[in-house]
Amino acid sequence: MDFLPDDFPDANICVVGLGYVGLTLATVLASVGFRVEGIEINPAVVEQLNQGRPHFFEPGLEDRLARLVSTERLLIRREIPDNSRASVYIITVGTPLDKAGHVRLDMISRSATDIARRLKAGDLVIMRSTVRLGTTRDVVMPILEGAGVPFDIAFCPERTVEGQALAELRWLPQVVGATTMTARVRAARLFNFLTPTVVQVPSIEVAEMIKLIDNTYRDVSFAFANEVAGMCEAAGINVCDVINAGKLGYPRTNLPMPGPVGGPCLEKDPHILADSVRAYGFEPNLVVTARQQNEAQPDIVISRLKRYTDERGNLPDRPIIALLGLAFKGRPPTDDLRGTMAQPILDALRRHYPEAEFRGYDAMVTADTMRAAFNIDPQTDIAGALNKAHLAIIANNHPCFPAMPIEKLAETMARPALIFDFWNNFDARHLLMPADVRYAGLGSTDWSV
């Protein structure tokens, strides 16, 4: 059903960059009645999208995309057409970090240059990619000004979580910042067709900062939870008891459970924030320390695991190690491997167990992708991964792991064996495990005795 009035002046929108952020946004915009052109430079992705098939998993996306492409509400192209009818351009290209840890802006600059070549007087350009503070004003605007025509510009950060983006785009509050009140109101009116709540902020820089702060807040919170896990292990206390009991019915504590922290946002946004504020002479010590804590966690944990198995002294020279959960997260389920902590966990395992045979299992990631991305033996189910394994590492929080019959599956493992769970899906005190098979969670003492 179309919700857009026939006389709405900004009914034609061009979304530049059809990765996760761009494709989900383009799909929802087209669903409510906008006529959308989606621009993607990767020819293989363009071909796939024009067949109605997204290049990543997102619940509900494939069916909706297929309908919109078939009805031409969403047109997929490799470049902006010279005769584009769009009056709004939304930049959603990626902003990865370079080898020095600084955000790359080449894709932003290229997109702005492409838009400038087609920019008409009065067009609106919306930045949605995560960028260093000041990028919209200092990098994008000068490129667009080269077109020699008046235009509006705004920054409206992406805020959705993978696995429920189509729903969240319809109800999450949308932040809007712009250079002028006219541009801000114009962008706010557009997003009001998606979500009932639009939060207008005084400037582009405020909107840019909100995006960086939101994700960095989560990173810092998870880092503290991981440090609490280390404290509890050192003190001989179970971290689950501390966190769950401490926040039960107590509104001033909302500490998350510990676990690996990565993904396409949290692995880079704290670095972008730190890089941003250093330009103003401020050193964000807490932000940097938290990110370092989360990045160091895999080696810290696997080093301790190696000490534990060495002390027991009865693993074979070539142990079988199963890595369970390879996507960067499991809730909501995704097949996205960007920034996955499974990679540094696997790297640490290979350093400490160089002769080991490695298996992998993930409920969402295909066998071919597992093999190509991790160079491990992919398994089609948890049972196959655990069969005769000496070590099993649960690396993400997919719902299949707390649902697995762990006591029964443990019977099939080698002897001795250890299941180490970064996500504390079980309580070892309540399990009836086979003799010489141990289960331990991050922040517990169950693997120290």
QUISULUR-V164685 format. One record per pair of residues at least 6 apart in sequence whose ideal C-beta (glycine too) atoms are under 8 Angstrom apart, sorted by the first residue. I is the first residue (numbers start at 1). J is the second residue. D is the distance in whole Angstrom. If there is no record, write none. Layout:
BEGIN
i=I j=J d=D
i=I j=J d=D
END
This chain:
BEGIN
i=2 j=32 d=7
i=2 j=33 d=4
i=3 j=32 d=5
i=3 j=33 d=5
i=3 j=193 d=6
i=4 j=11 d=6
i=4 j=32 d=6
i=4 j=33 d=3
i=4 j=34 d=6
i=4 j=193 d=6
i=9 j=87 d=7
i=10 j=87 d=5
i=10 j=88 d=5
i=10 j=124 d=7
i=10 j=186 d=7
i=10 j=189 d=8
i=10 j=190 d=6
i=11 j=33 d=7
i=11 j=34 d=6
i=11 j=35 d=6
i=12 j=34 d=7
i=12 j=35 d=5
i=12 j=36 d=8
i=12 j=37 d=8
i=12 j=84 d=8
i=12 j=85 d=4
i=12 j=86 d=5
i=12 j=87 d=6
i=12 j=88 d=7
i=13 j=26 d=8
i=13 j=29 d=6
i=13 j=34 d=5
i=13 j=35 d=7
i=13 j=36 d=5
i=13 j=37 d=7
i=13 j=86 d=6
i=13 j=87 d=8
i=13 j=88 d=5
i=13 j=89 d=8
i=13 j=90 d=6
i=13 j=190 d=8
i=14 j=36 d=8
i=14 j=37 d=5
i=14 j=38 d=8
i=14 j=39 d=6
i=14 j=80 d=6
i=14 j=84 d=6
i=14 j=86 d=4
i=14 j=88 d=7
i=14 j=89 d=5
i=14 j=90 d=7
i=14 j=115 d=8
i=15 j=22 d=5
i=15 j=25 d=6
i=15 j=26 d=4
i=15 j=29 d=7
i=15 j=36 d=6
i=15 j=37 d=7
i=15 j=38 d=5
i=15 j=39 d=7
i=15 j=90 d=5
i=15 j=92 d=6
i=16 j=22 d=7
i=16 j=39 d=5
i=16 j=80 d=7
i=16 j=89 d=6
i=16 j=90 d=7
i=16 j=91 d=5
i=16 j=92 d=7
i=16 j=93 d=6
i=16 j=111 d=5
i=16 j=114 d=7
i=16 j=115 d=7
i=17 j=39 d=7
i=17 j=40 d=7
i=17 j=91 d=7
i=17 j=92 d=4
i=17 j=93 d=4
i=17 j=94 d=7
i=17 j=107 d=7
i=17 j=111 d=7
i=17 j=129 d=7
i=18 j=26 d=7
i=18 j=38 d=5
i=18 j=39 d=7
i=18 j=40 d=4
i=18 j=45 d=7
i=18 j=49 d=7
i=18 j=76 d=7
i=18 j=92 d=8
i=19 j=92 d=7
i=19 j=93 d=7
i=19 j=94 d=6
i=20 j=56 d=6
i=20 j=58 d=7
i=20 j=162 d=7
i=20 j=165 d=7
i=20 j=264 d=8
i=20 j=336 d=7
i=21 j=92 d=5
i=21 j=128 d=6
i=21 j=129 d=7
i=21 j=158 d=5
i=21 j=160 d=8
i=22 j=38 d=7
i=22 j=40 d=8
i=22 j=90 d=8
i=22 j=92 d=3
i=22 j=93 d=7
i=22 j=128 d=8
i=23 j=38 d=7
i=23 j=49 d=7
i=23 j=54 d=6
i=23 j=56 d=8
i=23 j=61 d=7
i=23 j=65 d=8
i=24 j=58 d=6
i=24 j=61 d=7
i=24 j=160 d=7
i=24 j=165 d=4
i=24 j=166 d=6
i=24 j=169 d=7
i=25 j=90 d=7
i=25 j=92 d=6
i=25 j=128 d=7
i=25 j=158 d=7
i=25 j=169 d=7
i=26 j=36 d=5
i=26 j=38 d=5
i=26 j=74 d=6
i=27 j=61 d=6
i=27 j=64 d=6
i=27 j=65 d=6
i=27 j=68 d=6
i=27 j=74 d=7
i=27 j=166 d=7
i=28 j=166 d=6
i=28 j=169 d=5
i=28 j=170 d=7
i=28 j=194 d=6
i=29 j=36 d=5
i=29 j=194 d=7
i=30 j=36 d=4
i=30 j=68 d=5
i=30 j=73 d=4
i=30 j=74 d=4
i=31 j=64 d=6
i=31 j=68 d=7
i=31 j=73 d=8
i=32 j=193 d=5
i=32 j=194 d=6
i=33 j=193 d=8
i=34 j=73 d=8
i=34 j=193 d=8
i=35 j=73 d=7
i=35 j=85 d=7
i=36 j=68 d=8
i=36 j=73 d=7
i=36 j=74 d=5
i=36 j=75 d=7
i=37 j=75 d=5
i=37 j=77 d=6
i=37 j=80 d=7
i=37 j=81 d=7
i=37 j=84 d=6
i=37 j=86 d=6
i=38 j=49 d=7
i=38 j=74 d=6
i=38 j=75 d=7
i=38 j=76 d=5
i=38 j=77 d=7
i=39 j=77 d=6
i=39 j=78 d=7
i=39 j=79 d=6
i=39 j=80 d=6
i=39 j=114 d=8
i=40 j=46 d=5
i=40 j=49 d=7
i=40 j=76 d=7
i=40 j=77 d=8
i=40 j=78 d=7
i=41 j=78 d=6
i=41 j=79 d=8
i=43 j=78 d=6
i=45 j=55 d=5
i=46 j=76 d=6
i=46 j=77 d=7
i=46 j=78 d=5
i=48 j=54 d=8
i=48 j=55 d=6
i=49 j=55 d=7
i=49 j=65 d=7
i=49 j=69 d=7
i=49 j=76 d=4
i=50 j=69 d=6
i=50 j=76 d=5
i=51 j=69 d=8
i=52 j=62 d=7
i=52 j=65 d=6
i=52 j=66 d=3
i=52 j=67 d=8
i=52 j=69 d=5
i=52 j=70 d=7
i=53 j=62 d=6
i=53 j=65 d=8
i=53 j=66 d=8
i=54 j=61 d=5
i=54 j=62 d=6
i=54 j=65 d=6
i=56 j=334 d=8
i=56 j=335 d=7
i=56 j=336 d=6
i=57 j=333 d=8
i=57 j=334 d=6
i=57 j=335 d=5
i=57 j=336 d=8
i=57 j=364 d=6
i=58 j=162 d=7
i=58 j=163 d=7
i=58 j=165 d=6
i=58 j=166 d=7
i=58 j=334 d=8
i=59 j=163 d=7
i=59 j=164 d=7
i=59 j=166 d=7
i=59 j=332 d=7
i=60 j=166 d=5
i=61 j=166 d=6
i=64 j=166 d=7
i=65 j=74 d=7
i=68 j=74 d=4
i=69 j=75 d=8
i=69 j=76 d=7
i=79 j=114 d=7
i=80 j=86 d=8
i=80 j=89 d=8
i=80 j=114 d=6
i=80 j=115 d=7
i=80 j=117 d=8
i=80 j=118 d=5
i=81 j=118 d=8
i=82 j=118 d=6
i=84 j=118 d=6
i=86 j=123 d=7
i=87 j=120 d=7
i=87 j=122 d=7
i=87 j=123 d=5
i=87 j=124 d=7
i=88 j=123 d=7
i=88 j=124 d=5
i=88 j=125 d=8
i=88 j=126 d=7
i=88 j=190 d=7
i=89 j=115 d=5
i=89 j=119 d=8
i=89 j=123 d=7
i=89 j=124 d=7
i=89 j=125 d=5
i=89 j=126 d=7
i=90 j=125 d=8
i=90 j=126 d=5
i=90 j=128 d=6
i=90 j=156 d=8
i=91 j=108 d=7
i=91 j=111 d=5
i=91 j=112 d=7
i=91 j=115 d=8
i=91 j=125 d=7
i=91 j=126 d=7
i=91 j=127 d=5
i=91 j=128 d=6
i=91 j=129 d=6
i=91 j=140 d=8
i=92 j=128 d=5
i=92 j=129 d=6
i=92 j=158 d=7
i=93 j=107 d=4
i=93 j=108 d=6
i=93 j=110 d=8
i=93 j=111 d=5
i=93 j=129 d=6
i=94 j=107 d=6
i=94 j=129 d=7
i=95 j=103 d=5
i=95 j=104 d=6
i=95 j=105 d=7
i=95 j=107 d=7
i=95 j=108 d=7
i=95 j=129 d=5
i=95 j=130 d=6
i=95 j=131 d=6
i=95 j=268 d=8
i=95 j=272 d=7
i=96 j=103 d=8
i=96 j=104 d=6
i=96 j=268 d=7
i=97 j=103 d=6
i=97 j=104 d=7
i=97 j=268 d=5
i=97 j=271 d=6
i=97 j=272 d=8
i=98 j=104 d=5
i=101 j=271 d=5
i=101 j=275 d=8
i=102 j=271 d=8
i=102 j=275 d=6
i=103 j=131 d=7
i=103 j=132 d=5
i=103 j=268 d=7
i=103 j=271 d=7
i=103 j=272 d=5
i=103 j=275 d=7
i=105 j=131 d=7
i=105 j=132 d=7
i=105 j=135 d=6
i=105 j=139 d=6
i=107 j=129 d=8
i=108 j=127 d=8
i=108 j=129 d=6
i=108 j=131 d=7
i=108 j=135 d=7
i=108 j=139 d=7
i=108 j=140 d=7
i=109 j=139 d=6
i=109 j=140 d=8
i=109 j=143 d=6
i=112 j=125 d=8
i=112 j=139 d=7
i=112 j=140 d=5
i=112 j=143 d=4
i=112 j=144 d=6
i=113 j=143 d=6
i=115 j=125 d=6
i=115 j=144 d=7
i=116 j=143 d=6
i=116 j=144 d=5
i=116 j=146 d=5
i=116 j=147 d=4
i=117 j=147 d=7
i=119 j=125 d=8
i=119 j=144 d=6
i=119 j=147 d=4
i=119 j=149 d=6
i=119 j=151 d=6
i=120 j=149 d=6
i=121 j=149 d=4
i=121 j=150 d=6
i=121 j=151 d=8
i=122 j=149 d=8
i=122 j=150 d=7
i=122 j=151 d=7
i=122 j=152 d=8
i=123 j=149 d=8
i=123 j=151 d=5
i=123 j=152 d=7
i=124 j=151 d=7
i=124 j=152 d=4
i=124 j=153 d=7
i=124 j=154 d=7
i=124 j=183 d=7
i=124 j=186 d=6
i=124 j=187 d=7
i=124 j=190 d=8
i=125 j=140 d=7
i=125 j=144 d=6
i=125 j=151 d=6
i=125 j=152 d=7
i=125 j=153 d=5
i=125 j=154 d=8
i=126 j=153 d=8
i=126 j=154 d=5
i=126 j=155 d=7
i=126 j=156 d=5
i=126 j=187 d=6
i=126 j=190 d=8
i=127 j=135 d=8
i=127 j=136 d=5
i=127 j=140 d=6
i=127 j=153 d=7
i=127 j=154 d=7
i=127 j=155 d=5
i=127 j=156 d=7
i=127 j=204 d=8
i=128 j=155 d=8
i=128 j=156 d=6
i=128 j=157 d=7
i=128 j=158 d=5
i=129 j=158 d=8
i=130 j=157 d=7
i=130 j=158 d=7
i=130 j=211 d=6
i=130 j=212 d=7
i=130 j=215 d=8
i=130 j=265 d=7
i=130 j=268 d=8
i=130 j=269 d=6
i=130 j=272 d=7
i=131 j=139 d=8
i=131 j=208 d=6
i=131 j=272 d=7
i=132 j=208 d=8
i=132 j=272 d=5
i=132 j=275 d=6
i=132 j=276 d=5
i=132 j=279 d=8
i=133 j=205 d=6
i=133 j=208 d=5
i=133 j=209 d=6
i=133 j=212 d=7
i=133 j=273 d=8
i=133 j=276 d=4
i=133 j=277 d=7
i=133 j=279 d=8
i=134 j=205 d=6
i=134 j=208 d=7
i=134 j=276 d=7
i=134 j=279 d=8
i=135 j=208 d=7
i=136 j=153 d=7
i=136 j=155 d=5
i=136 j=204 d=5
i=136 j=208 d=6
i=137 j=179 d=7
i=137 j=204 d=6
i=137 j=205 d=7
i=140 j=153 d=7
i=141 j=153 d=6
i=141 j=179 d=8
i=144 j=151 d=6
i=144 j=153 d=7
i=152 j=178 d=7
i=152 j=179 d=8
i=152 j=180 d=7
i=152 j=182 d=7
i=152 j=183 d=4
i=152 j=186 d=6
i=152 j=187 d=8
i=153 j=178 d=7
i=153 j=179 d=6
i=153 j=183 d=6
i=153 j=204 d=7
i=154 j=176 d=6
i=154 j=177 d=7
i=154 j=178 d=4
i=154 j=179 d=8
i=154 j=183 d=5
i=154 j=184 d=6
i=154 j=186 d=8
i=154 j=187 d=4
i=154 j=204 d=7
i=154 j=207 d=8
i=155 j=176 d=8
i=155 j=177 d=5
i=155 j=178 d=7
i=155 j=204 d=5
i=155 j=207 d=4
i=155 j=208 d=6
i=156 j=174 d=6
i=156 j=175 d=7
i=156 j=176 d=5
i=156 j=177 d=8
i=156 j=187 d=6
i=156 j=191 d=6
i=156 j=207 d=7
i=157 j=175 d=6
i=157 j=207 d=6
i=157 j=208 d=7
i=157 j=210 d=6
i=157 j=211 d=4
i=158 j=211 d=8
i=159 j=168 d=7
i=159 j=172 d=5
i=159 j=173 d=8
i=159 j=174 d=7
i=159 j=175 d=7
i=159 j=211 d=8
i=159 j=214 d=7
i=160 j=168 d=4
i=160 j=169 d=6
i=160 j=172 d=7
i=161 j=168 d=7
i=161 j=332 d=7
i=162 j=263 d=8
i=162 j=329 d=7
i=162 j=332 d=7
i=162 j=334 d=5
i=162 j=336 d=6
i=163 j=331 d=7
i=163 j=332 d=2
i=163 j=333 d=6
i=163 j=334 d=5
i=164 j=332 d=5
i=169 j=194 d=6
i=169 j=195 d=7
i=170 j=194 d=6
i=170 j=195 d=6
i=171 j=195 d=6
i=171 j=196 d=7
i=171 j=197 d=8
i=172 j=195 d=6
i=172 j=197 d=8
i=173 j=195 d=7
i=173 j=197 d=4
i=173 j=198 d=7
i=173 j=199 d=5
i=174 j=188 d=8
i=174 j=191 d=4
i=174 j=194 d=7
i=174 j=195 d=5
i=174 j=197 d=7
i=174 j=198 d=5
i=174 j=199 d=7
i=175 j=198 d=8
i=175 j=199 d=5
i=175 j=201 d=6
i=175 j=207 d=5
i=175 j=210 d=5
i=175 j=211 d=8
i=176 j=184 d=6
i=176 j=187 d=5
i=176 j=188 d=5
i=176 j=191 d=7
i=176 j=198 d=6
i=176 j=199 d=7
i=176 j=200 d=5
i=176 j=201 d=7
i=176 j=207 d=7
i=177 j=184 d=7
i=177 j=200 d=8
i=177 j=201 d=5
i=177 j=202 d=7
i=177 j=203 d=5
i=177 j=204 d=5
i=177 j=205 d=7
i=177 j=206 d=5
i=177 j=207 d=3
i=177 j=208 d=7
i=178 j=184 d=4
i=178 j=186 d=8
i=178 j=187 d=6
i=178 j=203 d=8
i=178 j=204 d=6
i=179 j=203 d=8
i=179 j=204 d=6
i=184 j=200 d=5
i=185 j=200 d=8
i=188 j=198 d=4
i=188 j=200 d=5
i=191 j=198 d=5
i=192 j=198 d=5
i=201 j=207 d=5
i=201 j=210 d=7
i=209 j=276 d=8
i=211 j=269 d=8
i=212 j=269 d=6
i=212 j=270 d=8
i=212 j=272 d=6
i=212 j=273 d=4
i=212 j=276 d=7
i=213 j=273 d=7
i=215 j=265 d=5
i=215 j=266 d=6
i=215 j=269 d=4
i=215 j=270 d=7
i=216 j=269 d=6
i=216 j=270 d=5
i=216 j=273 d=5
i=216 j=287 d=6
i=216 j=290 d=8
i=218 j=266 d=6
i=219 j=261 d=6
i=219 j=266 d=5
i=219 j=269 d=7
i=219 j=270 d=5
i=219 j=287 d=8
i=219 j=290 d=6
i=219 j=291 d=6
i=219 j=294 d=6
i=220 j=270 d=8
i=220 j=286 d=6
i=220 j=287 d=7
i=220 j=290 d=4
i=221 j=255 d=7
i=221 j=256 d=6
i=222 j=256 d=6
i=222 j=258 d=7
i=222 j=259 d=7
i=222 j=261 d=4
i=222 j=266 d=8
i=222 j=290 d=8
i=222 j=294 d=6
i=223 j=261 d=7
i=223 j=289 d=8
i=223 j=290 d=4
i=223 j=291 d=7
i=223 j=293 d=4
i=223 j=294 d=5
i=224 j=255 d=7
i=224 j=290 d=7
i=225 j=243 d=7
i=225 j=255 d=6
i=225 j=256 d=5
i=225 j=257 d=6
i=225 j=258 d=4
i=225 j=259 d=8
i=226 j=258 d=5
i=226 j=259 d=8
i=226 j=261 d=7
i=226 j=293 d=6
i=226 j=294 d=7
i=226 j=297 d=6
i=226 j=442 d=8
i=227 j=293 d=6
i=228 j=239 d=6
i=228 j=242 d=7
i=228 j=243 d=7
i=228 j=255 d=7
i=228 j=258 d=7
i=228 j=443 d=7
i=229 j=239 d=5
i=229 j=258 d=4
i=229 j=442 d=5
i=229 j=443 d=3
i=230 j=300 d=8
i=230 j=443 d=7
i=232 j=238 d=6
i=232 j=239 d=4
i=232 j=242 d=6
i=232 j=443 d=5
i=232 j=444 d=8
i=233 j=239 d=7
i=233 j=443 d=6
i=233 j=444 d=7
i=233 j=445 d=6
i=233 j=448 d=7
i=236 j=445 d=5
i=236 j=448 d=8
i=237 j=445 d=7
i=238 j=443 d=7
i=238 j=444 d=5
i=238 j=445 d=7
i=239 j=257 d=8
i=239 j=258 d=6
i=239 j=424 d=8
i=239 j=441 d=8
i=239 j=442 d=7
i=239 j=443 d=3
i=239 j=444 d=7
i=240 j=257 d=7
i=240 j=424 d=5
i=240 j=427 d=7
i=240 j=441 d=7
i=240 j=443 d=7
i=240 j=444 d=7
i=243 j=255 d=5
i=243 j=256 d=8
i=243 j=257 d=6
i=246 j=253 d=6
i=246 j=255 d=7
i=247 j=253 d=4
i=247 j=254 d=6
i=247 j=255 d=6
i=257 j=423 d=7
i=257 j=424 d=6
i=258 j=422 d=8
i=258 j=424 d=8
i=258 j=442 d=5
i=258 j=443 d=5
i=259 j=397 d=7
i=259 j=422 d=5
i=259 j=423 d=5
i=259 j=442 d=7
i=260 j=294 d=8
i=260 j=297 d=6
i=260 j=298 d=7
i=260 j=341 d=3
i=260 j=342 d=8
i=260 j=345 d=7
i=260 j=395 d=6
i=260 j=396 d=7
i=260 j=422 d=5
i=261 j=294 d=4
i=261 j=297 d=7
i=261 j=341 d=7
i=262 j=294 d=8
i=262 j=328 d=5
i=262 j=339 d=4
i=262 j=340 d=6
i=262 j=341 d=4
i=263 j=328 d=4
i=263 j=329 d=6
i=263 j=336 d=7
i=263 j=338 d=7
i=263 j=339 d=5
i=263 j=340 d=7
i=264 j=328 d=7
i=264 j=336 d=7
i=264 j=338 d=4
i=264 j=339 d=5
i=265 j=339 d=8
i=266 j=294 d=8
i=266 j=339 d=7
i=267 j=338 d=8
i=267 j=339 d=4
i=268 j=339 d=7
i=270 j=287 d=5
i=270 j=288 d=8
i=270 j=290 d=7
i=270 j=291 d=4
i=271 j=291 d=7
i=273 j=284 d=7
i=273 j=287 d=6
i=274 j=284 d=5
i=274 j=287 d=5
i=274 j=288 d=6
i=274 j=291 d=8
i=277 j=283 d=8
i=277 j=284 d=6
i=278 j=284 d=8
i=295 j=344 d=8
i=297 j=341 d=8
i=298 j=341 d=6
i=298 j=344 d=4
i=298 j=345 d=4
i=298 j=347 d=7
i=298 j=348 d=5
i=299 j=344 d=7
i=299 j=348 d=5
i=299 j=351 d=8
i=301 j=345 d=8
i=301 j=348 d=8
i=301 j=420 d=8
i=301 j=422 d=7
i=301 j=442 d=7
i=302 j=345 d=7
i=302 j=348 d=4
i=302 j=349 d=6
i=302 j=351 d=8
i=302 j=352 d=6
i=303 j=348 d=7
i=303 j=352 d=7
i=305 j=352 d=7
i=305 j=391 d=8
i=305 j=418 d=8
i=305 j=420 d=6
i=305 j=447 d=8
i=306 j=352 d=4
i=306 j=353 d=7
i=308 j=418 d=8
i=308 j=447 d=6
i=308 j=448 d=7
i=309 j=315 d=5
i=309 j=391 d=7
i=309 j=418 d=7
i=312 j=416 d=6
i=314 j=416 d=6
i=315 j=390 d=6
i=315 j=391 d=8
i=315 j=416 d=7
i=316 j=390 d=7
i=317 j=355 d=6
i=318 j=355 d=5
i=318 j=356 d=6
i=318 j=357 d=6
i=319 j=353 d=6
i=319 j=355 d=8
i=319 j=356 d=5
i=319 j=357 d=7
i=319 j=390 d=4
i=319 j=391 d=6
i=319 j=414 d=8
i=320 j=356 d=7
i=320 j=357 d=5
i=320 j=359 d=7
i=320 j=388 d=6
i=320 j=389 d=5
i=320 j=390 d=5
i=320 j=391 d=8
i=320 j=414 d=7
i=321 j=349 d=6
i=321 j=353 d=6
i=321 j=356 d=5
i=321 j=357 d=7
i=321 j=358 d=5
i=321 j=359 d=7
i=321 j=389 d=7
i=321 j=390 d=7
i=321 j=391 d=5
i=321 j=392 d=7
i=321 j=393 d=7
i=322 j=358 d=8
i=322 j=359 d=5
i=322 j=360 d=7
i=322 j=361 d=7
i=322 j=379 d=7
i=322 j=385 d=4
i=322 j=386 d=6
i=322 j=389 d=4
i=322 j=391 d=7
i=322 j=392 d=4
i=322 j=393 d=7
i=323 j=342 d=6
i=323 j=345 d=7
i=323 j=346 d=6
i=323 j=349 d=7
i=323 j=358 d=7
i=323 j=359 d=7
i=323 j=360 d=5
i=323 j=361 d=8
i=323 j=374 d=8
i=323 j=376 d=7
i=323 j=393 d=5
i=323 j=395 d=6
i=324 j=360 d=8
i=324 j=361 d=5
i=324 j=362 d=8
i=324 j=382 d=7
i=324 j=385 d=6
i=324 j=392 d=6
i=324 j=393 d=7
i=324 j=394 d=5
i=324 j=395 d=6
i=324 j=396 d=8
i=324 j=401 d=7
i=325 j=342 d=7
i=325 j=361 d=8
i=325 j=362 d=6
i=325 j=394 d=6
i=325 j=395 d=4
i=325 j=396 d=3
i=325 j=397 d=7
i=325 j=398 d=6
i=325 j=401 d=7
i=326 j=337 d=7
i=326 j=340 d=6
i=326 j=342 d=4
i=326 j=360 d=6
i=326 j=361 d=8
i=326 j=362 d=4
i=326 j=365 d=5
i=326 j=370 d=6
i=326 j=373 d=8
i=326 j=374 d=7
i=326 j=395 d=7
i=326 j=396 d=7
i=327 j=333 d=8
i=327 j=334 d=5
i=327 j=335 d=6
i=327 j=336 d=6
i=327 j=337 d=6
i=327 j=340 d=6
i=327 j=342 d=8
i=327 j=362 d=6
i=327 j=364 d=6
i=327 j=365 d=6
i=327 j=396 d=6
i=327 j=398 d=8
i=328 j=334 d=7
i=328 j=336 d=6
i=328 j=337 d=7
i=328 j=338 d=6
i=328 j=339 d=5
i=328 j=340 d=4
i=328 j=341 d=7
i=328 j=342 d=8
i=328 j=396 d=7
i=329 j=336 d=8
i=329 j=396 d=6
i=329 j=397 d=7
i=330 j=363 d=8
i=330 j=396 d=4
i=330 j=397 d=4
i=330 j=398 d=3
i=330 j=399 d=7
i=330 j=400 d=8
i=330 j=401 d=7
i=331 j=397 d=5
i=331 j=398 d=7
i=331 j=399 d=7
i=333 j=363 d=7
i=333 j=364 d=5
i=333 j=398 d=6
i=333 j=399 d=7
i=334 j=364 d=6
i=335 j=362 d=8
i=335 j=364 d=4
i=335 j=365 d=5
i=335 j=366 d=8
i=335 j=369 d=8
i=337 j=343 d=8
i=337 j=365 d=7
i=337 j=369 d=7
i=337 j=373 d=6
i=340 j=396 d=8
i=341 j=395 d=6
i=341 j=396 d=8
i=342 j=374 d=7
i=342 j=395 d=5
i=342 j=396 d=7
i=343 j=373 d=8
i=343 j=374 d=7
i=345 j=393 d=6
i=345 j=395 d=5
i=345 j=422 d=8
i=346 j=358 d=7
i=346 j=374 d=6
i=346 j=376 d=7
i=349 j=356 d=7
i=349 j=358 d=7
i=349 j=393 d=7
i=350 j=356 d=7
i=350 j=358 d=7
i=353 j=391 d=8
i=356 j=391 d=8
i=357 j=377 d=7
i=358 j=374 d=8
i=358 j=376 d=4
i=358 j=377 d=7
i=359 j=376 d=6
i=359 j=377 d=5
i=359 j=378 d=8
i=359 j=379 d=5
i=359 j=384 d=8
i=359 j=385 d=5
i=359 j=389 d=7
i=360 j=370 d=5
i=360 j=374 d=6
i=360 j=376 d=4
i=360 j=377 d=7
i=360 j=378 d=5
i=360 j=379 d=7
i=360 j=385 d=7
i=361 j=378 d=7
i=361 j=379 d=5
i=361 j=380 d=8
i=361 j=381 d=7
i=361 j=382 d=6
i=361 j=384 d=7
i=361 j=385 d=4
i=362 j=370 d=7
i=362 j=396 d=8
i=362 j=398 d=7
i=363 j=398 d=5
i=363 j=400 d=5
i=364 j=398 d=7
i=365 j=373 d=8
i=367 j=378 d=4
i=367 j=380 d=7
i=368 j=378 d=8
i=370 j=376 d=6
i=370 j=378 d=4
i=371 j=377 d=8
i=371 j=378 d=6
i=379 j=385 d=4
i=382 j=400 d=7
i=382 j=401 d=8
i=382 j=404 d=5
i=382 j=409 d=7
i=383 j=409 d=6
i=383 j=412 d=7
i=385 j=392 d=7
i=386 j=392 d=6
i=386 j=409 d=5
i=386 j=410 d=7
i=386 j=412 d=6
i=386 j=413 d=6
i=386 j=419 d=8
i=387 j=412 d=5
i=387 j=413 d=7
i=388 j=412 d=7
i=388 j=413 d=7
i=388 j=414 d=5
i=389 j=413 d=5
i=389 j=414 d=6
i=389 j=417 d=7
i=390 j=413 d=7
i=390 j=414 d=5
i=390 j=416 d=7
i=390 j=417 d=5
i=390 j=418 d=8
i=391 j=417 d=7
i=391 j=418 d=6
i=391 j=419 d=8
i=391 j=420 d=7
i=392 j=413 d=7
i=392 j=417 d=7
i=392 j=418 d=7
i=392 j=419 d=5
i=392 j=420 d=7
i=393 j=420 d=5
i=393 j=422 d=7
i=394 j=401 d=5
i=394 j=419 d=7
i=394 j=420 d=7
i=394 j=421 d=4
i=394 j=422 d=6
i=394 j=423 d=6
i=394 j=425 d=7
i=395 j=422 d=6
i=396 j=422 d=8
i=396 j=423 d=7
i=397 j=423 d=5
i=397 j=425 d=8
i=401 j=421 d=8
i=401 j=423 d=7
i=401 j=425 d=5
i=402 j=425 d=4
i=402 j=426 d=7
i=406 j=419 d=7
i=406 j=426 d=6
i=406 j=431 d=7
i=406 j=433 d=8
i=406 j=439 d=7
i=407 j=431 d=6
i=407 j=432 d=6
i=407 j=433 d=6
i=407 j=434 d=8
i=410 j=417 d=7
i=410 j=419 d=7
i=410 j=433 d=5
i=410 j=434 d=5
i=410 j=437 d=5
i=410 j=439 d=7
i=411 j=434 d=5
i=411 j=437 d=8
i=413 j=419 d=8
i=413 j=434 d=8
i=413 j=437 d=6
i=415 j=435 d=8
i=415 j=436 d=5
i=415 j=437 d=7
i=416 j=436 d=4
i=416 j=437 d=7
i=416 j=438 d=8
i=417 j=436 d=7
i=417 j=437 d=5
i=417 j=438 d=7
i=418 j=437 d=7
i=418 j=438 d=5
i=418 j=439 d=8
i=418 j=440 d=7
i=418 j=447 d=7
i=419 j=437 d=7
i=419 j=438 d=7
i=419 j=439 d=5
i=419 j=440 d=7
i=420 j=440 d=5
i=420 j=441 d=8
i=420 j=442 d=8
i=420 j=447 d=7
i=421 j=439 d=7
i=421 j=440 d=7
i=421 j=441 d=5
i=421 j=442 d=7
i=422 j=441 d=8
i=422 j=442 d=5
i=423 j=441 d=7
i=423 j=442 d=7
i=424 j=441 d=4
i=424 j=442 d=6
i=424 j=443 d=7
i=424 j=444 d=7
i=425 j=441 d=8
i=426 j=439 d=6
i=426 j=441 d=7
i=427 j=441 d=8
i=428 j=438 d=7
i=428 j=439 d=5
i=428 j=440 d=6
i=428 j=441 d=7
i=428 j=444 d=7
i=428 j=446 d=4
i=429 j=446 d=8
i=431 j=439 d=6
i=433 j=439 d=6
i=438 j=446 d=7
i=438 j=447 d=6
i=439 j=446 d=7
i=440 j=446 d=4
i=440 j=447 d=3
END
